[in-house]
Amino acid sequence: MLVCQPVEIWLDNVTVSLPEEDAPAWVPGTTYALGTRVVRDHRIFESMIADNIDVDPATVDQSKVSAKWLFVEYTNAYKAFDGVLDNPTLSDDSFTISVTVEQSFDMLFLFGVRATLVEVQFLNAAGQPVGHYEQSLGGRIVSGWWKWFTQTPSPRKNVAVFSGVPVAARRAEITLKGSDLRLGEIFLGQSFYIGEAQAQTSGRTATASGYQVNDFGRTIWTKRPTRREVTYVVAADRWAFEAIEPRMGDLAGTLVVTVGSLRIPSTIQFGILGTLEWAEDSPDDYLFSFSIKGVS
């Protein structure tokens, strides 16, 4: 199986064909009233004071109670980069996202995606095309009435995986086609092999929903999102494990993608990598396990 560590994406190097109309752009020298919302660096901020002037929202420390601007969320066009699957980028029609990075990457994942077709073109640092891929995510694409009546829709998928990305690729141009589109998260990663996933690998759905008692002693039901958690059991050679263990340790607690099998979508998980546990199974092999907590 594979573990993919993320390649850093700077929003300054991302363009989206969707307009950013969530709120007006922040303008230096403008006085903002309490509760006014603005867009700065593809993020939405809300003024927490009256007569808010010449305070750049992007420089405000969000950990302070006295913060003059409160970060609300990413704009719709850039929600696919906020690390939260439940805040997807939405569009009624086809749209394109272009992502340029400095590092090489060999895998591209689209999570929480709803579209009929995804097209991806990879380009090198000079802007020259180095690969073009298409992937159907279900539904049907028709070009005439005959296909409309005779073509059977295929089952829908909400994860699109593009592996074997050309080593020269430094830009990915991703186009989602169809209607009522959504995209939860884009992940570019560098994969490394960690061994063979075993049959003991298992998953579960966890939820933080439950009853709570408020300050007045009243019991209320609070509904929260659910998440998928997967525990992988993996076998690896001793020499391989000695290289795997420190690398997995460095990635613990960070967002990664794990791939048990490219042919089995349920083994592909986007989430926070947990602690590695192992036992020396034999003089030549290690049997180890780890969990990944999926991001809602």
C-alpha positions as a Markdown table, in Angstrom:
| # | Residue | x | y | z |
|---|---|---|---|---|
| 1 | Met | 0.0 | 0.0 | 0.0 |
| 2 | Leu | 1.0 | 3.7 | -0.3 |
| 3 | Val | 1.1 | 6.7 | 1.9 |
| 4 | Cys | 1.1 | 10.1 | 0.2 |
| 5 | Gln | 2.6 | 13.1 | 1.9 |
| 6 | Pro | 1.2 | 16.4 | 0.8 |
| 7 | Val | 2.9 | 18.8 | -1.6 |
| 8 | Glu | 2.6 | 22.4 | -0.4 |
| 9 | Ile | 0.0 | 24.4 | -2.3 |
| 10 | Trp | 0.2 | 28.2 | -2.1 |
| 11 | Leu | -3.1 | 29.9 | -2.9 |
| 12 | Asp | -1.2 | 32.7 | -4.8 |
| 13 | Asn | -0.3 | 29.9 | -7.3 |
| 14 | Val | -4.0 | 28.8 | -7.7 |
| 15 | Thr | -6.5 | 30.1 | -10.1 |
| 16 | Val | -10.2 | 29.2 | -10.3 |
| 17 | Ser | -12.6 | 30.0 | -13.1 |
| 18 | Leu | -15.3 | 30.7 | -10.6 |
| 19 | Pro | -15.9 | 34.3 | -9.5 |
| 20 | Glu | -15.2 | 35.4 | -5.9 |
| 21 | Glu | -18.5 | 37.2 | -5.1 |
| 22 | Asp | -18.9 | 36.0 | -1.5 |
| 23 | Ala | -18.2 | 39.6 | -0.2 |
| 24 | Pro | -16.4 | 42.8 | -1.4 |
| 25 | Ala | -12.6 | 42.7 | -1.5 |
| 26 | Trp | -10.9 | 44.4 | 1.4 |
| 27 | Val | -9.6 | 47.8 | 0.5 |
| 28 | Pro | -6.9 | 49.7 | 2.5 |
| 29 | Gly | -8.0 | 53.0 | 3.9 |
| 30 | Thr | -11.7 | 52.0 | 3.9 |
| 31 | Thr | -13.6 | 52.2 | 7.2 |
| 32 | Tyr | -15.6 | 49.0 | 7.9 |
| 33 | Ala | -18.6 | 48.8 | 10.3 |
| 34 | Leu | -19.1 | 46.1 | 12.9 |
| 35 | Gly | -20.2 | 42.8 | 11.2 |
| 36 | Thr | -19.1 | 43.8 | 7.7 |
| 37 | Arg | -17.6 | 41.0 | 5.7 |
| 38 | Val | -14.7 | 41.3 | 3.2 |
| 39 | Val | -12.6 | 39.0 | 1.1 |
| 40 | Arg | -8.8 | 39.0 | 1.6 |
| 41 | Asp | -6.4 | 36.3 | 0.1 |
| 42 | His | -9.4 | 34.1 | -0.9 |
| 43 | Arg | -10.7 | 34.1 | 2.6 |
| 44 | Ile | -13.7 | 35.8 | 4.2 |
| 45 | Phe | -13.3 | 37.9 | 7.3 |
| 46 | Glu | -15.9 | 39.7 | 9.5 |
| 47 | Ser | -15.2 | 43.0 | 11.2 |
| 48 | Met | -15.4 | 42.6 | 15.0 |
| 49 | Ile | -15.3 | 46.3 | 15.8 |
| 50 | Ala | -16.9 | 49.5 | 14.5 |
| 51 | Asp | -14.8 | 52.0 | 12.5 |
| 52 | Asn | -12.4 | 49.3 | 11.4 |
| 53 | Ile | -9.8 | 51.0 | 9.3 |
| 54 | Asp | -6.3 | 50.2 | 8.0 |
| 55 | Val | -6.2 | 46.8 | 9.8 |
| 56 | Asp | -5.2 | 44.1 | 7.2 |
| 57 | Pro | -7.4 | 41.0 | 7.9 |
| 58 | Ala | -4.6 | 38.7 | 6.7 |
| 59 | Thr | -2.2 | 39.9 | 9.5 |
| 60 | Val | -4.7 | 39.6 | 12.4 |
| 61 | Asp | -3.8 | 36.9 | 15.0 |
| 62 | Gln | -7.0 | 34.8 | 15.2 |
| 63 | Ser | -6.0 | 33.3 | 18.5 |
| 64 | Lys | -6.6 | 36.6 | 20.3 |
| 65 | Val | -10.0 | 37.5 | 21.8 |
| 66 | Ser | -9.3 | 41.1 | 20.8 |
| 67 | Ala | -8.9 | 40.3 | 17.1 |
| 68 | Lys | -10.4 | 43.1 | 15.0 |
| 69 | Trp | -11.2 | 40.7 | 12.1 |
| 70 | Leu | -12.6 | 37.2 | 12.5 |
| 71 | Phe | -11.8 | 34.6 | 9.9 |
| 72 | Val | -15.1 | 33.0 | 8.7 |
| 73 | Glu | -14.2 | 30.6 | 5.9 |
| 74 | Tyr | -12.6 | 30.4 | 2.5 |
| 75 | Thr | -14.4 | 31.8 | -0.5 |
| 76 | Asn | -16.5 | 29.3 | -2.4 |
| 77 | Ala | -14.0 | 29.2 | -5.2 |
| 78 | Tyr | -11.2 | 28.2 | -2.9 |
| 79 | Lys | -12.9 | 26.0 | -0.4 |
| 80 | Ala | -11.4 | 22.9 | -2.1 |
| 81 | Phe | -8.1 | 24.0 | -0.4 |
| 82 | Asp | -9.3 | 24.5 | 3.2 |
| 83 | Gly | -8.7 | 20.9 | 4.4 |
| 84 | Val | -12.4 | 20.4 | 5.3 |
| 85 | Leu | -14.4 | 18.0 | 3.1 |
| 86 | Asp | -17.8 | 19.4 | 4.4 |
| 87 | Asn | -17.0 | 22.8 | 3.0 |
| 88 | Pro | -16.9 | 22.0 | -0.8 |
| 89 | Thr | -16.5 | 24.3 | -3.7 |
| 90 | Leu | -19.9 | 24.4 | -5.5 |
| 91 | Ser | -20.9 | 25.3 | -9.0 |
| 92 | Asp | -23.9 | 25.0 | -11.2 |
| 93 | Asp | -21.8 | 24.6 | -14.3 |
| 94 | Ser | -18.4 | 23.3 | -15.4 |
| 95 | Phe | -15.3 | 25.0 | -14.0 |
| 96 | Thr | -11.5 | 24.8 | -14.0 |
| 97 | Ile | -8.9 | 25.0 | -11.2 |
| 98 | Ser | -5.2 | 25.5 | -12.0 |
| 99 | Val | -2.7 | 24.5 | -9.4 |
| 100 | Thr | 1.0 | 25.3 | -9.7 |
| 101 | Val | 3.6 | 23.9 | -7.2 |
| 102 | Glu | 7.4 | 23.9 | -6.9 |
| 103 | Gln | 7.8 | 20.3 | -5.9 |
| 104 | Ser | 7.3 | 17.2 | -8.0 |
| 105 | Phe | 4.2 | 15.1 | -7.3 |
| 106 | Asp | 3.1 | 11.7 | -8.5 |
| 107 | Met | -0.5 | 11.5 | -7.4 |
| 108 | Leu | -3.5 | 13.8 | -7.6 |
| 109 | Phe | -6.7 | 13.1 | -5.5 |
| 110 | Leu | -10.1 | 14.8 | -5.7 |
| 111 | Phe | -12.2 | 14.1 | -2.6 |
| 112 | Gly | -15.9 | 14.7 | -2.1 |
| 113 | Val | -16.3 | 15.3 | -5.8 |
| 114 | Arg | -19.6 | 15.3 | -7.7 |
| 115 | Ala | -19.3 | 15.6 | -11.4 |
| 116 | Thr | -20.0 | 13.6 | -14.6 |
| 117 | Leu | -16.5 | 13.9 | -15.9 |
| 118 | Val | -13.1 | 15.1 | -14.7 |
| 119 | Glu | -10.4 | 16.2 | -17.1 |
| 120 | Val | -6.8 | 16.9 | -15.9 |
| 121 | Gln | -3.9 | 18.3 | -17.9 |
| 122 | Phe | -0.5 | 18.3 | -16.4 |
| 123 | Leu | 2.1 | 20.8 | -17.5 |
| 124 | Asn | 5.8 | 21.3 | -16.8 |
| 125 | Ala | 7.5 | 24.4 | -15.3 |
| 126 | Ala | 7.7 | 26.0 | -18.8 |
| 127 | Gly | 3.9 | 25.5 | -19.3 |
| 128 | Gln | 4.3 | 22.7 | -21.8 |
| 129 | Pro | 1.7 | 19.9 | -21.6 |
| 130 | Val | 3.2 | 16.6 | -20.3 |
| 131 | Gly | 0.0 | 14.5 | -19.8 |
| 132 | His | -3.7 | 14.5 | -20.3 |
| 133 | Tyr | -6.2 | 12.3 | -18.4 |
| 134 | Glu | -10.0 | 11.9 | -18.2 |
| 135 | Gln | -12.1 | 10.1 | -15.7 |
| 136 | Ser | -15.8 | 9.4 | -15.6 |
| 137 | Leu | -17.4 | 9.8 | -12.2 |
| 138 | Gly | -20.7 | 8.4 | -13.1 |
| 139 | Gly | -23.9 | 9.6 | -14.7 |
| 140 | Arg | -23.7 | 9.9 | -18.5 |
| 141 | Ile | -22.4 | 12.3 | -21.1 |
| 142 | Val | -24.6 | 12.4 | -24.1 |
| 143 | Ser | -24.3 | 14.1 | -27.5 |
| 144 | Gly | -27.7 | 13.3 | -29.0 |
| 145 | Trp | -31.2 | 11.9 | -28.3 |
| 146 | Trp | -30.2 | 8.4 | -29.2 |
| 147 | Lys | -27.6 | 8.2 | -26.4 |
| 148 | Trp | -30.0 | 9.9 | -24.0 |
| 149 | Phe | -32.4 | 7.0 | -24.4 |
| 150 | Thr | -30.0 | 4.1 | -24.8 |
| 151 | Gln | -26.9 | 4.9 | -22.7 |
| 152 | Thr | -27.1 | 3.5 | -19.1 |
| 153 | Pro | -25.7 | 5.8 | -16.4 |
| 154 | Ser | -22.7 | 4.3 | -14.5 |
| 155 | Pro | -22.5 | 4.3 | -10.7 |
| 156 | Arg | -21.3 | 7.5 | -9.2 |
| 157 | Lys | -18.0 | 7.9 | -7.4 |
| 158 | Asn | -17.0 | 10.7 | -5.0 |
| 159 | Val | -13.2 | 10.2 | -5.2 |
| 160 | Ala | -11.1 | 10.6 | -8.3 |
| 161 | Val | -7.5 | 9.4 | -8.3 |
| 162 | Phe | -4.8 | 10.2 | -10.9 |
| 163 | Ser | -1.6 | 8.2 | -10.4 |
| 164 | Gly | 1.6 | 7.9 | -12.4 |
| 165 | Val | 1.8 | 11.7 | -12.9 |
| 166 | Pro | 4.7 | 12.6 | -15.2 |
| 167 | Val | 7.8 | 13.5 | -13.2 |
| 168 | Ala | 8.1 | 16.9 | -15.0 |
| 169 | Ala | 4.6 | 18.0 | -14.0 |
| 170 | Arg | 4.5 | 21.2 | -11.9 |
| 171 | Arg | 1.0 | 22.4 | -12.8 |
| 172 | Ala | -2.4 | 20.6 | -12.8 |
| 173 | Glu | -5.4 | 22.0 | -14.7 |
| 174 | Ile | -8.5 | 20.3 | -13.4 |
| 175 | Thr | -11.8 | 20.7 | -15.1 |
| 176 | Leu | -15.1 | 19.4 | -13.6 |
| 177 | Lys | -17.9 | 18.9 | -16.1 |
| 178 | Gly | -21.6 | 18.4 | -15.6 |
| 179 | Ser | -24.1 | 20.3 | -13.5 |
| 180 | Asp | -24.7 | 20.7 | -9.7 |
| 181 | Leu | -20.9 | 20.2 | -9.2 |
| 182 | Arg | -19.0 | 20.0 | -5.9 |
| 183 | Leu | -15.4 | 19.5 | -4.9 |
| 184 | Gly | -14.5 | 18.9 | -1.3 |
| 185 | Glu | -10.7 | 18.8 | -1.4 |
| 186 | Ile | -7.7 | 18.8 | -3.8 |
| 187 | Phe | -4.6 | 16.8 | -2.7 |
| 188 | Leu | -1.3 | 16.6 | -4.5 |
| 189 | Gly | 1.1 | 14.2 | -3.0 |
| 190 | Gln | 4.4 | 12.3 | -3.2 |
| 191 | Ser | 3.7 | 8.6 | -2.5 |
| 192 | Phe | 5.9 | 6.0 | -1.0 |
| 193 | Tyr | 5.4 | 2.2 | -0.6 |
| 194 | Ile | 5.1 | 0.9 | 3.0 |
| 195 | Gly | 4.2 | -2.8 | 2.4 |
| 196 | Glu | 1.3 | -5.1 | 1.7 |
| 197 | Ala | -2.1 | -4.2 | 3.3 |
| 198 | Gln | -3.5 | -7.2 | 5.2 |
| 199 | Ala | -7.0 | -8.7 | 5.4 |
| 200 | Gln | -7.2 | -7.4 | 9.0 |
| 201 | Thr | -7.5 | -3.8 | 7.7 |
| 202 | Ser | -10.8 | -2.4 | 8.9 |
| 203 | Gly | -12.8 | 0.8 | 9.0 |
| 204 | Arg | -15.6 | 2.4 | 10.9 |
| 205 | Thr | -17.8 | 5.5 | 10.9 |
| 206 | Ala | -17.4 | 7.7 | 14.0 |
| 207 | Thr | -19.6 | 10.7 | 15.0 |
| 208 | Ala | -19.3 | 13.4 | 17.6 |
| 209 | Ser | -23.1 | 13.8 | 17.7 |
| 210 | Gly | -24.7 | 13.3 | 21.1 |
| 211 | Tyr | -26.6 | 14.8 | 24.0 |
| 212 | Gln | -25.2 | 17.8 | 25.9 |
| 213 | Val | -26.4 | 19.6 | 29.0 |
| 214 | Asn | -26.3 | 23.4 | 28.7 |
| 215 | Asp | -25.6 | 26.0 | 31.5 |
| 216 | Phe | -29.3 | 25.9 | 32.4 |
| 217 | Gly | -29.4 | 22.2 | 33.0 |
| 218 | Arg | -31.4 | 21.5 | 29.8 |
| 219 | Thr | -30.4 | 18.4 | 27.8 |
| 220 | Ile | -30.2 | 19.1 | 24.1 |
| 221 | Trp | -29.3 | 16.9 | 21.1 |
| 222 | Thr | -26.4 | 18.2 | 19.0 |
| 223 | Lys | -25.9 | 16.9 | 15.5 |
| 224 | Arg | -22.3 | 16.9 | 14.2 |
| 225 | Pro | -20.7 | 15.5 | 11.1 |
| 226 | Thr | -19.5 | 11.9 | 10.9 |
| 227 | Arg | -16.1 | 10.8 | 9.8 |
| 228 | Arg | -14.6 | 7.6 | 8.5 |
| 229 | Glu | -11.7 | 6.0 | 10.4 |
| 230 | Val | -9.5 | 3.2 | 8.9 |
| 231 | Thr | -7.0 | 1.0 | 10.7 |
| 232 | Tyr | -4.5 | -0.6 | 8.4 |
| 233 | Val | -2.5 | -3.7 | 9.1 |
| 234 | Val | 0.6 | -3.9 | 7.0 |
| 235 | Ala | 3.4 | -6.4 | 6.5 |
| 236 | Ala | 6.9 | -5.2 | 5.4 |
| 237 | Asp | 10.4 | -6.5 | 5.1 |
| 238 | Arg | 12.8 | -5.6 | 7.9 |
| 239 | Trp | 15.0 | -3.5 | 5.7 |
| 240 | Ala | 12.0 | -1.6 | 4.3 |
| 241 | Phe | 10.5 | -1.1 | 7.8 |
| 242 | Glu | 13.7 | 0.6 | 9.1 |
| 243 | Ala | 13.2 | 3.3 | 6.4 |
| 244 | Ile | 9.3 | 3.4 | 6.8 |
| 245 | Glu | 9.2 | 3.8 | 10.6 |
| 246 | Pro | 11.0 | 7.2 | 10.9 |
| 247 | Arg | 9.2 | 8.6 | 7.8 |
| 248 | Met | 5.8 | 7.6 | 9.2 |
| 249 | Gly | 6.8 | 9.1 | 12.5 |
| 250 | Asp | 7.5 | 12.5 | 10.9 |
| 251 | Leu | 4.1 | 12.5 | 9.2 |
| 252 | Ala | 2.1 | 11.5 | 12.3 |
| 253 | Gly | -0.5 | 14.1 | 13.1 |
| 254 | Thr | -0.5 | 15.6 | 9.6 |
| 255 | Leu | -3.0 | 15.3 | 6.7 |
| 256 | Val | -2.0 | 12.6 | 4.3 |
| 257 | Val | -3.7 | 10.2 | 1.9 |
| 258 | Thr | -3.5 | 6.4 | 2.4 |
| 259 | Val | -4.1 | 4.0 | -0.5 |
| 260 | Gly | -4.7 | 0.3 | 0.4 |
| 261 | Ser | -5.5 | -0.5 | -3.2 |
| 262 | Leu | -6.2 | 1.8 | -6.1 |
| 263 | Arg | -8.9 | -0.7 | -7.2 |
| 264 | Ile | -10.8 | -0.5 | -3.9 |
| 265 | Pro | -12.0 | 3.1 | -3.3 |
| 266 | Ser | -12.9 | 2.3 | 0.4 |
| 267 | Thr | -9.2 | 1.8 | 1.2 |
| 268 | Ile | -8.4 | 5.3 | -0.1 |
| 269 | Gln | -8.5 | 7.7 | 2.8 |
| 270 | Phe | -7.8 | 11.4 | 3.4 |
| 271 | Gly | -7.2 | 12.3 | 7.0 |
| 272 | Ile | -4.9 | 12.7 | 9.9 |
| 273 | Leu | -2.2 | 10.0 | 10.3 |
| 274 | Gly | -2.1 | 8.3 | 13.7 |
| 275 | Thr | 0.6 | 6.5 | 15.7 |
| 276 | Leu | 2.5 | 3.6 | 14.2 |
| 277 | Glu | 2.4 | 0.3 | 16.2 |
| 278 | Trp | 4.4 | -2.7 | 15.3 |
| 279 | Ala | 5.5 | -6.2 | 16.4 |
| 280 | Glu | 8.5 | -8.1 | 15.1 |
| 281 | Asp | 6.7 | -10.9 | 13.4 |
| 282 | Ser | 9.8 | -12.8 | 12.3 |
| 283 | Pro | 13.5 | -12.3 | 11.8 |
| 284 | Asp | 12.8 | -10.9 | 8.3 |
| 285 | Asp | 9.4 | -9.3 | 8.5 |
| 286 | Tyr | 7.5 | -6.7 | 10.5 |
| 287 | Leu | 3.7 | -6.6 | 11.0 |
| 288 | Phe | 2.6 | -3.1 | 11.9 |
| 289 | Ser | -0.6 | -1.1 | 12.1 |
| 290 | Phe | -1.7 | 2.5 | 12.1 |
| 291 | Ser | -5.0 | 4.4 | 11.9 |
| 292 | Ile | -6.0 | 7.4 | 9.9 |
| 293 | Lys | -8.9 | 9.6 | 11.1 |
| 294 | Gly | -10.8 | 10.9 | 8.1 |
| 295 | Val | -11.5 | 14.6 | 7.9 |
| 296 | Ser | -15.2 | 15.5 | 7.8 |
